[in-house]
Amino acid sequence: MEETLAIVLDLQRCVEQMTPGVVGRTRKCGGTWDAISRLLGMSVDTVRKKYAAAAVKRYLQRSRSRASAPVHVPQTSPGTEPAVAAPRTPADADDNGRTSHTTDHGAAPPGTAFAQDLASVLSSLQRAWGLSLRALGRRTKLSPSFLSRLMNGERFPRWEDTHKIARSCGADPEVLRKVWEDAEARRGQAGPPTLNSALGLAGLHVHHESADLGLVRRQAPTEPRGGPRVAGWLTREPSTVSPSWQAGAETLPRESGEMSDRSFLDSNGRALPLPPDPLSPVPNEVEHGLAAHRTGDAAQARELLAAIAGTGRTSVSGHAAMALAGIEIGENGLGGSHRPWLEQVAVGEDPWLGPLAAVILTPDFRSGTSSDSGRILLPSLAAQLTGDLDTARDGFERAFNAHKGTEPGDIAGLLLGNLLVQSGEPAGALEVLSYTREMCDGTLAGYAAHLEAHVLIGQNEDERASKVLRYAHRESHPANGGDKGLHSWVAVRFGEVLASNPWVDLVWDQVEESGVSEGEDIREPFESAYREEAGTPALAGIGLFLFPATFEPVHAGLERLRAWSDERYDRGRRLVLTLHTFIEDVRDTERTQGLADLRATLHLPKPDC
C-alpha cells in the first residue's frame, strides 16, 4: 500500500505541475475562463487569479528549478505508533551534539522543491479526506490561514504540525514521517538558513557596531558556509574572530535584548491577537492646565493648554487639544471655537479621543444635542473632557433615561457607553451601547458598534466582535452617509480583529464563497480606512501598504506612531507581526528581504506562522 501511495502522490504532483502550462495553452487556443473554471471545479475569479499569465510564468519557472527526485514513502510495520516529537536530523546538531538554532520552520527558501513536495502530500491528504481548511483547522488546532500556506508550499511545517494533519486526515503519521524527514534534510542542503543568518549578522553588528550591512546583504547569499568570512567583515579582524552562524545567532539575545523579545508571540511562536486598545491617561502637564480651569482661572488654563497643544503631533498635545475643546464647549456650546481643537484630535493617533472627536464634529451629533430640551448633554460632555467624570456620568444617565428612543437619547447612550467602557464597567457599557446601536443608524450606530466591539474583544468574543465591527464598518462608511473620520478608526479596528482571528466565520465564509484568500479579506478594511489626505490613522497605512510589500510608507507610518507615543509605536509593531503571516511569500525574495529588514528595524522576532 505504501508503494501505491507513493505512486499516487507522484502522479498528483506531476498533474499539479502540468496544470498551469495546460491552462496557459488552453487560453492561447481560445479557451474561456468560464469553461476552464468548470473543468477545474473552481470559481472564475479563483481561476483568473491562480492562472493569470504572470502567475503561470512564475509557476513554470519554479517548476523548472525543482529537483526531480520522487518522494519516497517508507515501509512500516503494522500497528507501529510513531512518536510525536520531531525527529532530529544531522543539520539539527553541532559537533558537540547540541541542538542548533539554524532550522527555520517558518519559511522555505525560494525556488526549492522540498516545500512543494510536502505541500502536495498534505494537500492530497486533505482532499482525499474531504475536509475543508476550516474543518481541518478545528481538528488540528491550527489556523486555516496557516494550513492554507502549508498546502500551497509557502510555509514549511514543524513535525508536530505535520503529525496533527496526518492524524486528522486518517493517515499513518509514520508513513508521512519519512516524507517530512526527506524534505527537512533537503532544506538543510539548500543553502544558508537566511533567517537565522540574518539574525546572527544583526547580533554581531550590534556587538561590533562596524558592519557594512549593504555589503553583507550582497555577499552573504554567495557564501553558503561563509560564517567566518562574514564575521571578518563585521569585526574588521578576520584573523581573530571566526564564529559560526550559530554563534552569531546566539550573540543576538545577549547583545540586543529587544530583538529576542518574544512577548508578542504565544508558546507556539505565533503572533498573539492584538488586545483591546488601552486607555491613554491624561498626562501630568495637561492635568496642571485642567486644575487651573477647575479653580476658575480659565485664562491661565487656556494659556497652559494651548502651549502644550502646539508642541507637535504627540499624545500629550492631543490630550491638551481635547481639554481645550471641552473648555470651549462648556462655555459656548457647539457655537464656539471648539472645532479647530477637535479637528486636531480627530487627525491624531489616539484610538479613544480620535473617534470621539470625529463623532462630535458630525452634523448628526449637533442635531441630537440641539434637541436636548433639558440642556444636559453639552455641559456633561464638557465635564468629561475637562476631567470631571462624576458630573459627566450623572448628566449622561439623566439624559439617557429622559430621552430614550429620541436623538438626544441616542447621543446620551453613546457618551454614557463611552464613559462606562473607560471606567471599566463592560456589562453596563454593553447594555447601553447595544440598545443605542439598535435605535439609530449611520455614524451614530457605527460609533456605538465600534465601542461595543472593544468590550467584546476584551471578553475574547471574537466571532461577535467581528460581526459587530462588520456592521460598524458598513454604517460608518461615507458611501452610506457615514463620516469618513470615524470610518477610518472603525475600519482599522475591524482589520485588526480579522488579522488577529483569521479563523472567524466572517473570513472563511468569504474565502469559501468568493474564492479570495484570507489575506485579501483582511486587507480590505485597511484599504477602506486609508485616505490620501492628512488625518488617516497611521495604522491604516501600515496595514494597507504591508500587503503589496511597499515598505517605505510602512516605515513612515511607524515613525508617526513613535512620535505620538510609545504605546502607539508598540501597537504598530504588533500589527506588523500580526499581519506577517499574510504578507510573507518565501517564493518572493525581495518581499522576504524587505520583511526581514523591517523586523530587524522594529526588533521583532519572526513568527512561526
C-alpha positions as CSV (number, residue, x, y, z in Angstrom):
1,M,0.0,0.0,0.0
2,E,2.8,2.4,0.8
3,E,4.3,2.0,-2.7
4,T,0.9,2.6,-4.2
5,L,0.5,5.7,-2.2
6,A,4.0,6.9,-3.3
7,I,3.0,6.4,-7.0
8,V,-0.3,8.3,-6.5
9,L,1.4,11.2,-4.8
10,D,4.0,11.4,-7.6
11,L,1.2,11.4,-10.2
12,Q,-0.7,14.1,-8.2
13,R,2.4,16.3,-8.1
14,C,3.0,15.8,-11.8
15,V,-0.5,16.8,-12.6
16,E,-0.3,19.9,-10.4
17,Q,2.9,20.9,-12.1
18,M,1.4,20.5,-15.6
19,T,-1.9,22.3,-14.9
20,P,-0.6,25.9,-15.2
21,G,1.0,25.2,-18.5
22,V,-2.1,23.4,-19.9
23,V,-4.3,26.3,-18.7
24,G,-2.0,28.8,-20.4
25,R,-2.0,26.8,-23.6
26,T,-5.8,26.5,-23.5
27,R,-6.2,30.3,-23.1
28,K,-3.8,30.8,-26.1
29,C,-6.0,28.5,-28.1
30,G,-9.1,30.5,-27.3
31,G,-10.4,28.7,-24.2
32,T,-12.6,30.9,-22.0
33,W,-12.2,31.3,-18.2
34,D,-15.8,30.0,-17.8
35,A,-15.0,26.8,-19.5
36,I,-11.7,26.3,-17.6
37,S,-13.3,27.1,-14.3
38,R,-16.0,24.4,-14.9
39,L,-13.4,21.8,-15.8
40,L,-11.2,22.6,-12.7
41,G,-14.2,22.9,-10.4
42,M,-13.2,26.4,-9.2
43,S,-14.9,29.8,-9.4
44,V,-14.0,32.0,-12.3
45,D,-12.4,34.6,-10.0
46,T,-10.2,31.9,-8.4
47,V,-9.0,30.5,-11.8
48,R,-8.3,34.0,-13.1
49,K,-6.1,34.8,-10.1
50,K,-4.4,31.4,-9.8
51,Y,-3.7,31.1,-13.5
52,A,-3.1,34.6,-14.7
53,A,-0.3,34.9,-17.3
54,A,2.2,36.3,-14.8
55,A,1.3,33.6,-12.2
56,V,1.7,30.8,-14.8
57,K,5.1,32.2,-15.8
58,R,6.3,32.3,-12.2
59,Y,5.0,28.8,-11.5
60,L,6.7,27.3,-14.6
61,Q,10.0,29.0,-13.7
62,R,9.8,27.4,-10.2
63,S,8.9,24.1,-11.7
64,R,11.9,24.0,-13.9
65,S,14.2,24.6,-10.9
66,R,12.7,21.8,-8.8
67,A,14.5,18.6,-8.2
68,S,13.1,15.6,-10.0
69,A,13.7,13.1,-7.2
70,P,10.5,11.3,-6.2
71,V,9.1,11.3,-2.8
72,H,10.0,8.1,-1.0
73,V,7.5,6.6,1.4
74,P,9.0,4.3,4.0
75,Q,7.9,0.7,4.7
76,T,6.3,0.5,8.1
77,S,5.2,-2.4,10.4
78,P,1.5,-2.8,11.0
79,G,0.4,-1.2,14.2
80,T,3.5,0.9,14.6
81,E,2.7,4.0,16.7
82,P,5.1,6.9,15.8
83,A,6.4,9.4,18.4
84,V,5.0,12.8,18.2
85,A,8.3,14.5,18.9
86,A,10.2,15.9,15.9
87,P,12.9,13.6,14.6
88,R,16.4,15.0,14.8
89,T,18.3,15.4,11.5
90,P,22.1,15.8,11.1
91,A,21.5,19.5,10.4
92,D,19.9,19.9,13.9
93,A,23.1,19.3,15.9
94,D,26.6,20.7,16.1
95,D,29.8,18.7,16.6
96,N,29.1,18.6,20.4
97,G,25.6,17.2,20.0
98,R,23.9,20.4,20.9
99,T,20.7,21.4,19.1
100,S,21.4,24.3,16.8
101,H,19.0,27.2,16.0
102,T,19.6,27.2,12.3
103,T,16.4,25.4,11.3
104,D,13.6,27.8,10.5
105,H,10.3,26.0,10.3
106,G,8.5,29.2,9.2
107,A,9.8,29.6,5.7
108,A,11.2,27.7,2.8
109,P,13.9,29.2,0.6
110,P,12.5,30.3,-2.8
111,G,12.8,28.0,-5.7
112,T,13.3,24.8,-3.8
113,A,11.3,21.6,-4.2
114,F,11.0,20.2,-0.7
115,A,8.2,22.6,0.4
116,Q,6.2,21.9,-2.7
117,D,6.7,18.1,-2.4
118,L,5.5,18.1,1.2
119,A,2.7,20.5,0.4
120,S,1.5,18.2,-2.4
121,V,1.3,15.3,0.0
122,L,-0.5,17.3,2.7
123,S,-2.9,18.8,0.2
124,S,-3.7,15.3,-1.2
125,L,-4.4,14.0,2.2
126,Q,-6.8,16.9,2.9
127,R,-8.7,16.5,-0.3
128,A,-8.8,12.7,0.0
129,W,-10.4,13.0,3.4
130,G,-12.9,15.6,2.2
131,L,-12.0,18.2,4.8
132,S,-12.3,21.9,4.3
133,L,-9.4,24.0,5.7
134,R,-11.8,25.3,8.4
135,A,-12.7,21.7,9.4
136,L,-9.1,20.6,9.4
137,G,-8.2,23.7,11.4
138,R,-10.7,22.7,14.1
139,R,-9.2,19.2,14.3
140,T,-5.6,20.2,14.4
141,K,-6.0,23.5,16.4
142,L,-4.1,25.2,13.6
143,S,-5.5,28.3,11.9
144,P,-7.0,27.8,8.4
145,S,-4.7,30.6,7.1
146,F,-1.6,28.7,8.3
147,L,-2.9,25.5,6.8
148,S,-3.6,27.2,3.5
149,R,0.0,28.4,3.3
150,L,1.3,24.9,4.2
151,M,-0.8,23.4,1.4
152,N,0.5,25.8,-1.3
153,G,4.1,25.5,-0.2
154,E,4.6,29.0,1.2
155,R,5.4,27.6,4.6
156,F,7.3,24.6,5.8
157,P,5.7,22.9,8.8
158,R,7.2,21.6,12.0
159,W,6.9,17.8,12.5
160,E,4.4,18.3,15.3
161,D,2.0,20.1,12.9
162,T,2.6,17.5,10.2
163,H,1.7,14.8,12.7
164,K,-1.5,16.6,13.6
165,I,-2.5,16.9,9.9
166,A,-1.8,13.2,9.3
167,R,-3.8,12.1,12.3
168,S,-6.7,14.4,11.4
169,C,-6.8,13.0,7.8
170,G,-6.9,9.4,8.9
171,A,-3.3,8.8,7.7
172,D,-0.5,6.9,9.5
173,P,1.9,9.6,10.7
174,E,4.8,7.1,10.4
175,V,4.4,6.9,6.7
176,L,4.4,10.7,6.4
177,R,7.4,11.0,8.8
178,K,9.9,9.9,6.2
179,V,8.5,12.3,3.7
180,W,8.9,15.1,6.2
181,E,12.4,14.0,7.1
182,D,13.5,13.9,3.4
183,A,12.1,17.4,2.9
184,E,13.7,18.6,6.1
185,A,17.1,17.1,5.0
186,R,16.9,18.8,1.7
187,R,16.1,22.1,3.4
188,G,19.5,21.8,5.2
189,Q,21.2,21.4,1.9
190,A,19.5,24.3,0.1
191,G,22.0,26.9,1.3
192,P,22.4,29.2,4.3
193,P,19.5,29.4,6.6
194,T,18.6,33.0,5.6
195,L,16.5,34.0,8.6
196,N,19.0,32.9,11.3
197,S,22.0,34.0,9.2
198,A,20.4,37.5,9.2
199,L,19.7,37.3,12.9
200,G,23.3,36.2,13.6
201,L,24.7,39.0,11.5
202,A,22.4,41.5,13.2
203,G,23.7,40.3,16.6
204,L,27.3,40.6,15.5
205,H,26.6,44.0,14.1
206,V,25.1,45.2,17.4
207,H,28.1,43.8,19.2
208,H,30.8,45.3,17.0
209,E,29.0,48.4,15.6
210,S,31.1,48.3,12.5
211,A,29.3,46.3,9.8
212,D,28.7,47.5,6.2
213,L,25.3,45.7,6.2
214,G,24.8,46.5,2.5
215,L,28.0,44.6,1.7
216,V,26.9,41.7,3.9
217,R,23.4,41.5,2.2
218,R,25.0,41.4,-1.2
219,Q,27.7,38.9,-0.3
220,A,26.3,36.5,2.3
221,P,24.0,34.6,-0.1
222,T,27.0,33.6,-2.2
223,E,28.7,32.2,0.9
224,P,26.6,29.2,1.9
225,R,29.0,28.3,4.7
226,G,30.9,31.6,4.9
227,G,30.3,32.4,8.6
228,P,34.0,33.1,9.3
229,R,34.3,35.4,6.3
230,V,31.2,37.4,7.1
231,A,32.3,37.6,10.7
232,G,35.6,39.0,9.5
233,W,33.7,41.7,7.5
234,L,31.7,42.6,10.6
235,T,34.7,42.8,13.0
236,R,37.3,44.0,10.6
237,E,39.5,41.4,12.4
238,P,39.3,38.2,10.3
239,S,42.4,36.7,11.9
240,T,41.0,36.8,15.4
241,V,37.2,36.3,15.1
242,S,35.8,33.2,13.4
243,P,32.3,32.4,14.9
244,S,29.9,30.1,13.2
245,W,26.4,31.1,12.0
246,Q,25.0,29.6,15.2
247,A,27.4,31.6,17.3
248,G,26.3,34.7,15.6
249,A,22.6,33.9,16.3
250,E,23.4,33.2,19.9
251,T,25.1,36.6,20.2
252,L,21.8,38.2,19.5
253,P,19.9,37.7,22.7
254,R,22.8,38.9,24.8
255,E,23.6,42.0,22.7
256,S,20.1,43.0,21.6
257,G,17.5,42.1,24.2
258,E,14.7,43.7,22.3
259,M,15.3,41.6,19.2
260,S,14.9,38.4,21.1
261,D,11.8,39.6,23.0
262,R,9.1,37.1,22.2
263,S,6.4,38.6,24.4
264,F,4.3,39.3,21.3
265,L,4.3,35.5,20.5
266,D,2.4,32.6,22.1
267,S,4.1,29.4,23.2
268,N,4.0,28.0,19.7
269,G,5.8,31.1,18.3
270,R,2.7,32.6,16.7
271,A,1.6,36.2,16.9
272,L,-0.7,36.9,19.8
273,P,-4.0,38.5,18.9
274,L,-4.0,42.3,19.3
275,P,-5.5,43.3,22.6
276,P,-8.2,46.0,23.1
277,D,-6.8,49.5,22.7
278,P,-5.6,50.7,26.1
279,L,-6.8,53.9,27.6
280,S,-4.4,56.8,27.4
281,P,-4.3,58.6,30.8
282,V,-4.3,62.3,31.0
283,P,-0.6,63.5,31.1
284,N,0.6,65.4,34.1
285,E,1.2,68.6,32.0
286,V,-2.4,68.6,30.8
287,E,-3.7,67.9,34.3
288,H,-1.9,71.0,35.5
289,G,-3.9,73.1,33.0
290,L,-7.1,71.4,33.9
291,A,-6.5,72.1,37.5
292,A,-6.3,75.8,36.8
293,H,-9.6,75.5,34.9
294,R,-11.3,73.8,37.8
295,T,-10.2,76.5,40.2
296,G,-11.8,79.1,37.9
297,D,-8.7,80.5,36.3
298,A,-9.8,80.0,32.7
299,A,-7.2,82.4,31.2
300,Q,-4.3,80.5,32.7
301,A,-5.8,77.1,31.8
302,R,-6.1,78.2,28.1
303,E,-2.6,79.6,28.1
304,L,-1.1,76.5,29.5
305,L,-3.1,74.0,27.4
306,A,-2.7,76.0,24.2
307,A,1.1,76.0,24.6
308,I,1.1,72.2,25.1
309,A,-1.3,71.6,22.2
310,G,1.0,73.5,19.8
311,T,4.1,71.4,20.6
312,G,3.6,68.9,17.8
313,R,1.9,65.8,16.9
314,T,2.1,63.8,20.1
315,S,-0.2,62.1,22.6
316,V,0.3,65.0,25.1
317,S,-0.6,67.6,22.6
318,G,-3.7,65.6,21.6
319,H,-4.9,65.5,25.2
320,A,-4.3,69.2,25.6
321,A,-6.4,70.0,22.4
322,M,-9.2,67.8,23.7
323,A,-9.2,69.6,27.0
324,L,-9.4,73.0,25.2
325,A,-12.3,71.7,23.2
326,G,-14.0,70.7,26.5
327,I,-13.5,74.2,27.9
328,E,-14.9,75.9,24.8
329,I,-17.9,73.6,24.7
330,G,-18.6,74.2,28.4
331,E,-18.6,78.0,27.9
332,N,-20.1,78.4,24.4
333,G,-21.7,75.1,23.4
334,L,-21.1,73.9,19.8
335,G,-21.2,77.5,18.6
336,G,-17.8,78.5,20.0
337,S,-14.2,77.9,18.8
338,H,-14.0,74.3,19.8
339,R,-13.8,73.0,16.2
340,P,-10.1,73.5,15.5
341,W,-9.2,71.7,18.7
342,L,-11.4,68.8,17.8
343,E,-10.1,68.6,14.3
344,Q,-6.5,68.4,15.7
345,V,-7.6,65.4,17.9
346,A,-9.5,63.7,15.1
347,V,-6.5,63.5,12.8
348,G,-4.2,62.3,15.6
349,E,-3.4,58.8,16.7
350,D,-5.4,58.4,19.9
351,P,-7.8,55.4,19.5
352,W,-10.2,56.8,22.1
353,L,-10.1,60.6,21.7
354,G,-9.8,60.4,17.9
355,P,-13.1,58.6,17.2
356,L,-15.0,60.7,19.8
357,A,-13.7,63.9,18.3
358,A,-14.8,62.8,14.8
359,V,-18.3,62.0,16.1
360,I,-18.7,65.3,17.9
361,L,-17.8,67.1,14.7
362,T,-20.6,65.5,12.7
363,P,-24.0,67.1,11.8
364,D,-25.7,64.1,13.5
365,F,-24.2,65.0,16.8
366,R,-25.0,68.6,16.5
367,S,-28.6,67.7,15.6
368,G,-29.0,65.4,18.5
369,T,-27.7,67.8,21.1
370,S,-29.7,70.7,19.8
371,S,-32.9,68.7,20.6
372,D,-31.8,68.2,24.2
373,S,-34.6,70.1,25.9
374,G,-33.0,69.8,29.3
375,R,-29.7,71.2,28.2
376,I,-27.9,68.4,29.9
377,L,-25.7,66.8,27.2
378,L,-23.2,69.5,26.3
379,P,-22.4,70.6,29.9
380,S,-21.9,66.9,30.8
381,L,-19.7,66.4,27.7
382,A,-17.6,69.4,28.7
383,A,-17.3,68.0,32.2
384,Q,-16.0,64.7,30.8
385,L,-13.4,66.4,28.5
386,T,-12.1,68.5,31.4
387,G,-11.8,65.6,33.8
388,D,-15.0,65.8,36.0
389,L,-16.1,62.3,35.3
390,D,-18.7,62.0,38.1
391,T,-20.6,65.1,36.9
392,A,-20.4,63.8,33.3
393,R,-21.8,60.4,34.2
394,D,-24.6,61.8,36.2
395,G,-25.6,64.0,33.3
396,F,-25.4,61.3,30.7
397,E,-27.5,58.9,32.8
398,R,-30.2,61.5,33.3
399,A,-30.3,62.4,29.6
400,F,-30.3,58.8,28.5
401,N,-33.3,57.9,30.8
402,A,-35.2,61.1,29.9
403,H,-34.8,60.9,26.2
404,K,-34.8,57.1,25.3
405,G,-35.8,56.5,21.8
406,T,-35.1,60.0,20.6
407,E,-32.0,61.7,19.0
408,P,-30.8,63.2,22.3
409,G,-31.2,59.7,23.9
410,D,-29.0,58.2,21.2
411,I,-26.3,60.8,21.9
412,A,-26.6,60.3,25.6
413,G,-26.3,56.5,25.1
414,L,-23.1,56.9,23.1
415,L,-21.5,59.2,25.6
416,L,-22.6,57.1,28.6
417,G,-21.4,53.9,26.9
418,N,-18.0,55.5,26.1
419,L,-17.6,56.6,29.7
420,L,-18.6,53.2,31.1
421,V,-16.1,51.4,28.9
422,Q,-13.4,53.7,30.1
423,S,-14.5,53.3,33.7
424,G,-14.1,49.5,33.5
425,E,-17.8,48.6,33.5
426,P,-18.1,46.4,30.5
427,A,-21.5,44.8,31.3
428,G,-23.2,48.2,31.8
429,A,-21.5,49.6,28.7
430,L,-22.7,46.6,26.5
431,E,-26.3,47.1,27.7
432,V,-26.3,50.8,26.8
433,L,-24.4,50.5,23.6
434,S,-26.3,47.6,22.1
435,Y,-29.6,49.4,22.8
436,T,-28.3,52.6,21.2
437,R,-26.9,50.7,18.2
438,E,-30.3,49.2,17.5
439,M,-32.1,52.6,17.9
440,C,-30.1,54.6,15.5
441,D,-28.2,54.3,12.2
442,G,-25.4,55.7,10.2
443,T,-22.5,57.4,12.0
444,L,-24.0,57.1,15.5
445,A,-24.8,53.4,15.0
446,G,-21.3,52.9,13.7
447,Y,-19.7,54.5,16.8
448,A,-21.9,52.5,19.2
449,A,-20.9,49.3,17.4
450,H,-17.2,50.4,17.5
451,L,-17.3,50.8,21.2
452,E,-19.3,47.6,21.7
453,A,-16.7,45.6,19.8
454,H,-14.0,47.0,22.1
455,V,-15.7,45.3,25.0
456,L,-16.3,42.1,23.1
457,I,-12.6,41.9,22.1
458,G,-11.6,42.2,25.8
459,Q,-14.0,39.3,26.5
460,N,-12.5,37.1,23.8
461,E,-15.8,37.1,21.9
462,D,-14.0,37.1,18.6
463,E,-17.0,35.9,16.4
464,R,-19.4,38.5,17.9
465,A,-16.8,41.3,17.7
466,S,-16.1,40.6,14.0
467,K,-19.8,40.7,13.2
468,V,-20.4,43.9,15.2
469,L,-17.5,45.5,13.5
470,R,-18.7,44.5,10.1
471,Y,-21.9,46.3,10.9
472,A,-20.0,49.3,12.2
473,H,-17.8,49.3,9.1
474,R,-20.9,49.4,6.8
475,E,-22.8,52.0,8.8
476,S,-19.9,54.4,9.2
477,H,-18.8,54.2,5.5
478,P,-19.1,57.5,3.7
479,A,-20.8,55.8,0.8
480,N,-23.7,55.0,3.2
481,G,-23.8,58.5,4.6
482,G,-21.3,57.9,7.4
483,D,-18.4,60.1,8.5
484,K,-15.0,59.4,6.9
485,G,-13.2,60.5,10.0
486,L,-14.9,57.9,12.2
487,H,-14.9,55.3,9.5
488,S,-11.1,55.2,9.4
489,W,-11.0,54.3,13.1
490,V,-13.7,51.7,12.7
491,A,-12.0,50.1,9.7
492,V,-8.7,49.8,11.5
493,R,-10.2,48.1,14.4
494,F,-12.1,45.8,12.0
495,G,-8.9,44.9,10.2
496,E,-7.0,44.3,13.5
497,V,-9.7,41.8,14.6
498,L,-9.8,39.9,11.4
499,A,-5.9,39.7,11.3
500,S,-5.8,38.5,14.9
501,N,-8.6,35.9,14.4
502,P,-8.4,34.8,10.7
503,W,-10.4,31.7,11.5
504,V,-13.6,33.6,12.3
505,D,-16.6,32.7,10.2
506,L,-16.7,36.1,8.6
507,V,-13.3,35.5,6.9
508,W,-13.8,31.9,6.0
509,D,-17.3,32.3,4.6
510,Q,-15.9,35.0,2.3
511,V,-12.9,32.7,1.4
512,E,-15.2,29.8,0.5
513,E,-17.9,31.8,-1.2
514,S,-15.8,34.2,-3.2
515,G,-12.6,32.3,-3.7
516,V,-10.5,35.1,-2.3
517,S,-7.6,34.5,0.1
518,E,-7.9,35.3,3.7
519,G,-5.2,37.9,3.2
520,E,-7.3,39.7,0.6
521,D,-10.3,39.7,3.0
522,I,-8.2,41.1,5.9
523,R,-6.6,43.8,3.7
524,E,-9.9,45.3,2.6
525,P,-10.7,47.2,5.9
526,F,-7.2,48.8,5.9
527,E,-7.8,49.9,2.3
528,S,-11.2,51.3,3.3
529,A,-9.6,53.1,6.2
530,Y,-6.8,54.8,4.2
531,R,-7.3,58.3,2.8
532,E,-4.8,60.2,0.7
533,E,-5.3,63.4,2.7
534,A,-3.8,64.0,6.1
535,G,-5.6,62.6,9.0
536,T,-5.7,58.9,8.3
537,P,-4.5,56.9,11.4
538,A,-1.0,55.6,10.7
539,L,-2.2,52.1,11.4
540,A,-4.4,52.2,8.3
541,G,-1.4,53.0,6.1
542,I,0.8,50.4,7.8
543,G,-1.9,47.7,7.3
544,L,-2.6,48.7,3.7
545,F,1.0,49.0,2.4
546,L,2.3,45.9,4.0
547,F,0.2,43.7,1.7
548,P,1.9,44.8,-1.6
549,A,5.3,44.9,0.3
550,T,5.6,48.7,-0.2
551,F,7.8,49.3,2.8
552,E,8.6,53.0,2.6
553,P,5.1,54.2,3.7
554,V,5.1,51.5,6.4
555,H,8.3,52.9,7.9
556,A,6.9,56.4,7.6
557,G,3.7,55.3,9.5
558,L,5.7,53.7,12.2
559,E,7.7,56.9,12.7
560,R,4.5,58.8,13.1
561,L,3.4,56.4,15.8
562,R,6.8,56.6,17.5
563,A,6.5,60.4,17.7
564,W,3.0,60.1,19.1
565,S,3.6,57.7,22.0
566,D,5.5,54.5,22.9
567,E,2.2,52.7,23.3
568,R,1.1,53.5,19.7
569,Y,4.5,52.6,18.3
570,D,4.3,49.2,20.0
571,R,0.8,48.8,18.5
572,G,2.2,49.4,15.1
573,R,5.0,46.8,15.7
574,R,2.4,44.3,16.9
575,L,0.3,45.0,13.8
576,V,3.3,44.2,11.6
577,L,3.8,40.9,13.5
578,T,0.1,40.0,13.3
579,L,-0.1,40.6,9.5
580,H,3.3,38.9,8.9
581,T,1.8,35.5,8.0
582,F,-0.5,37.0,5.4
583,I,2.3,39.1,3.8
584,E,5.3,36.7,3.6
585,D,5.7,34.7,0.5
586,V,9.0,32.8,0.6
587,R,8.9,32.5,-3.2
588,D,9.4,36.3,-3.5
589,T,13.0,37.1,-2.4
590,E,12.6,40.8,-2.5
591,R,9.5,40.7,-0.3
592,T,11.1,38.3,2.1
593,Q,14.2,40.5,2.4
594,G,12.0,43.6,3.0
595,L,10.1,41.9,5.8
596,A,13.4,40.7,7.4
597,D,14.8,44.3,7.3
598,L,11.5,45.6,8.7
599,R,11.6,43.1,11.6
600,A,15.2,44.0,12.3
601,T,14.4,47.7,12.4
602,L,11.5,47.0,14.8
603,H,13.4,44.5,16.9
604,L,10.7,41.8,16.2
605,P,11.1,38.1,16.2
606,K,9.9,36.1,13.2
607,P,6.6,34.3,13.9
608,D,6.4,30.6,13.2
609,C,3.2,31.1,11.3
